[in-house]
Amino acid sequence: MPQQVRGVIAPGRNQPVRVETIVIPDPGPGEAVVRIQACGVCHTDLHYKQGGINDDFPFLLGHEAAGVVESVGAGVTDVAPGDFVVLNWRAVCGRCRACLRGRPWYCFATHNARQKMTLTDGRELSPALGIGAFAEKTLVAAGQCTKVDPAVAPEVAGLLGCGVMAGIGAAINTGGVGRGDSVAVIGCGGVGDAAIVGSRLAGAARIIAVDIDDRKLDVARRMGATHTVNSRTTDPVEAVRELTGGFGADVVIEAVGRPETYEQAFYARDLAGTVVLVGVPTPEMKLELPLLDVFGRGGALKSSWYGDCLPSRDFPMLIDLHQQGRIDLGAFVTETIGLGDVEKAFARMHEGDVLRSVVVL
């Protein structure tokens, strides 16, 4: 029988979010209903609210979440009611050309629940990144549920659902940061700080944090940055080169998603170095670079999709590292809030006052 729960929706472009009653259908084949315990407030949710993703309003926001499987549909065997899971927004299909080549983190046919959640008047909701987890319960494809150790706090585990995984994966999986490497991270929000954590975990010798906010740079240093650069007052390209013997960093991770910061990343890397774009641009943004520079500098220009992660492999591994004390996922949680506080959390995010606000249910 369909259930009615509370959830946070974005009713229209740049309109304040509000808590509404959401109708959750019973899970169909390959689907699961998950009782949400915690969900991080991610910048992507703000992009949805602002219309920066698409115009499929109303959106059911929230995607960086952990909770407990309540029920599953026919054919679901990987998870069962009672399992503690982190939700992921790239459920691999196992059948596309990427999966069949042994590269499931590039899956070209990721899937979501087929049924729609609705408002009580029948209007269909568009769940953010196919999840919609600013809600007491949500409907997802069962493949979007990744089992992890239930001993970890939900507000910590849920962060792997997006920002922390994106940043750590950008460093380790996409950027291939290795022992002794120099790394520059441009943009020190949640994703950028996670890239710093990932770079430290991989053994980078020099980790240079770049941002325009000294508060964020202070946090970046606590996360593992060895050097910081305020690009509001200092040319970041020259600063990174100076800190790397005049050469530039081996890997530069751009965690802002703007043309001007991408250009900084491009020129702040060493010859044959790697640039990783993990910041999310908006549709109207354009990039212009001299093609001769692209050719002459060599190396690799990469985009990082969800940190090129494989949730079934990476989520449990990172939870284990957290429990061993080798990474501190809890350091990303600035505050815990309720469903009714999401609009205020967006304002605090915009002002740079928080690393992560986490809705706890």
N, C-alpha and C positions, 0 to 999 in steps of 0.2 A: 504494500500500500504506500503511495507517495507520502512524503513527510514534509512538514512545514517547519523551517528553521529561520533564524535571523542571519542576514548577510549584508555586506557593504557593497552598494552599487554606485557606479558613476552614471548618472542619468543622461548627461549630455556634455558636449565639449566645454571644458573649463567650469562646469557647474560643480558646486560643493557635493561631495559624496554624502550618502545618507544610508542609514540602516533600514532595510526593508525585510518583509517576509518573503522567503524564497521557497519554492516548491522543488523538492528533490525526488525524482522518480526512483522506483526500485531498479537495482542494477540489471541491465540486460546482459546478453552474452559478451564475455570479455570485459565486463565493467565491474567497478567496486564503489561502494559508498564508504567514505572515510569520515570518522568523527575527528574534527580538527582540534588539536590541543594548542598549537602555537603557529603563528605565521608572521614572518618579517615584512616590514614595510620597505619595499624595494623601489628604486627610481623608475623601473619599468612600469610599475602601477601608476605612477604619476604621469608617465608618457601616455598611458591609456586614457587617463582622465582628461589630459590636454588634447586628445585627438591625434597624438603624434604617431600612433601605430596604425589605426584605421578608424572608420566612422561607424563601426557596428555597435552603437549604443542601443540599450544600456549594457554596460559591462558589469560583471560580477568580479570584483577586484581580488587580488591576493594570489600568490603562487609559491612563495618561499616557505613551505609548511611541513609540519610533522603531525602525525595523529595515529589513530588506531582504526584498522579496518573493521567496519561494522557488519557489512554483508557483501557478498560477491555474486556475480551472475554465472550463468552456465558456461562451462568450459574453462573456468579460472582454476589453475592449479598451483601457481607460484606463490600466491598469498591466500590467507584464510582469515576469517573473523578472529579478532583478538591480536593480530600481528601489529606491532609498532612499526610504522613506515615513515620514510621521508618521501614526499612527492617530488617527482621530476617531470619536466615539461618536454622531454625528448624520449618518449617510449619507443625503443627501436623495433622495427618490424621483423627483422631476421630474414627477409626475403629479397630486399632490393639489391641493386648491384654493389653498393658499399658494404652491406652486411655480408653478402656472399663472397666478397673479396677479403673478409676478415677485418674490416674497418667499420664496425658498427657505430662508433662515435660519430661517423659522418652520415649516418642513416638518412636517406633521402625520402623516406616515407613514414616518418614518425606519426603516431596516431593519438587521438583523444577519444573520450567517450562519444558514442554516436547519438545518444539521447540528449535532449536539451533540458537544462534547468530553466525554470520560468518564475516570473512574478505571479502573484495570486490572480491577476487579471488575464493570465495566459501569455503575456508578452515573453518571448524567448530572450534569455540572457546570453551574452557572449562572455564565457569565463576567461579571465586573463591567462594567457599562455596555456589555454586548455585546462586550467585547474580551478580557479575561482575559490580561493581558500580563506578569504576574509568572511568566513561563515562558520556556523556551528558544525555543519556537515557539508560535504561536497561529493559530486559524482565524477569519477575519472575512469579512464581506461586502466584496467588492472596492471598493465605494463608500466604505468606511471607511479606505481607503488614499489618502493625499494625497502626491503626489511633491513633494520639495523638493530643493534643492541638496545633493548628497552631501558637499560640502566641509565642512559644519558638523558639529560633534561630536554624536553621537547623544544624549548625556546632556543636551545643550542643546536640540536640536531636539524631543525628546520632550515637553518641558514645554509646548509649544504644544497638546499633545493634550488638556489640560484646564485646569489652574489658571491658567497665564499667559494663555492665550487668553481664559478666562472673565473675568479681571480687566481686561485691556486692552480687550476688547470691551465690557465693562460701561460703561467710560468713553467710548469712542469711538463704538461702534455703538448701544448702548442709551441711554446718557445724553446723547449728542450734545454732549459737552464741546467748547467752542470757544475761540477766542483771547480772552484776557482774562477768562475765567470764573473764579469761585471754586468750589472743590470741597472737600468734606469726605469722607474715607474712614473709615468706622467698622469697625475690625477689620483689623489689619496683619499677617496671615499671608501666605501666598504669593499668594492671590487679591487681597487688599487692596493688597499692594505692587505687584502687576501693574496694578491700577487707578490707582495713583499714577503708575507709569511711563506708562500710557496717557494720563492727564490731562496730564502734562508734555509728551508727544509732541504732544498736540492744542493746546498753547499756553495752558493754564490759567495765570492770573497768580498765584493763591493756592491752594495745595494743603495742606489741614489733615488731618493724620493723627491718628486717635483710637484709643487702645488702653489696656488696663490694665497693660501690661508695658513698662517703660522700655527694656528690651533691644529689643523690637520697634519701639518708637518711634525708637530710634537707627538701626535698619536702614531704617525708612521715610524718615528724613531723607536717608540716603545714596541712596535710590532716587529722591528728587526732592521730598519733602514740604518745603514752605517753613515750616510751623509744626507743632507737635505738642501734643497734649492727652492727659494721663493721666486717663482718666475714672474711675479708682479714687479719685482725690483731688479732682477738679474736675468740676463739672457740665458735661458736654460740650455741651449745647444753649446754655447761656449763654456758654461759651468760644468756640464757633463764631460766635455772633452778635457777640460782642465783636470778633472778628478780621475781621468782614465789615461793619464800620460800623454794627452793631446790627441788620442785616437778616436774616442767615442766608445760607447758601451757595446758589449757583445750582444746583448738582448735589450731592446727598449719596448716596454709594454705601455700602450696608449689606452688609458682607462677613462677617457673623457668622451670620446666620440665626436670630435669637432675637427674641421679641416686644418685649422691653425695649429692645434696640438698634434695632429698627425704629422704635419710638416716638420714640427719640432722633433718628433720621434724619428722621422726619416733621416734627418741630418745629424741627430745626436748619436747614431749608431756607428760602430766601426765599419771599415770596409769588410764586406762579406758578412756583416752582422745581420741580425734578425729584428724585424719590427713586427709586433703582435698588436692588432687592433681588437680590443675587447670592449671598449666603450661603444655604446649604441648610438649611431647617428640618426638624424631625422631624414625623412624622404627627400627634402629639398636641398640637402647639403651636397656640394660638389667639391672635388679635389683636383688641383692642377699642379703637376710637377713636371720639370723638364725631363723628357724621356731619356735624354743622354745621361742625366744623373741616375735615373733608375737603372740604366744599363751599366754605367761606369762604376757605381758603388757595389754592384753585385749583391750577394746575400739573398735574403728571403723577406717578402712582404706577406704576412699571413693574417687572416681573420680567425678569431677563436670563437667557435660555436659552443657556448655553454662550457668553456674550458676544455673542449674536445674530450669530454668525460664519457665514461661508460658507468652509469650509476650503480649497476650491480657489482662492479669492481671497485669503484672509487669511494662511494659513500661509506661502506663498512670499513674500508682501509683508513679513511680520515677520522672516523669515529674512534677506531682503535688508537690512532696516534694521539687523539685528544685525551683518551682515557689513560694513556701512558705518560701524559704530561709533555709530549713532544711538540704539540701545538695547542694553543689556548683558544678554542672556538668561543668560549664565553667572553673573551675580551672584545668581541664584536658587538655585544648586546649593551647598548647604552641605557635603555629603559624598557620596561614592559608596560603595556597599555591595554585598554579594552576596545571592543568593536566600535564604540562611539567616539573614540579618540583619533581615528585615522586621519581626518581632515587636519587636525592640529599637528599630527605627526608629519604630514606632507609639508606643512609650513616650517617645522623645525628642520626637516631634511633640506629644504630649499635654502635656509639660512646657514646650513652647515653646522648645526648645533648637535647633531647626533651621528653616530656611526651606523647604528641600527636601532630603530624602534621595533618592538616585537609585540604583536597582539597575542595575548594569552587568554584562552577560553576555558 
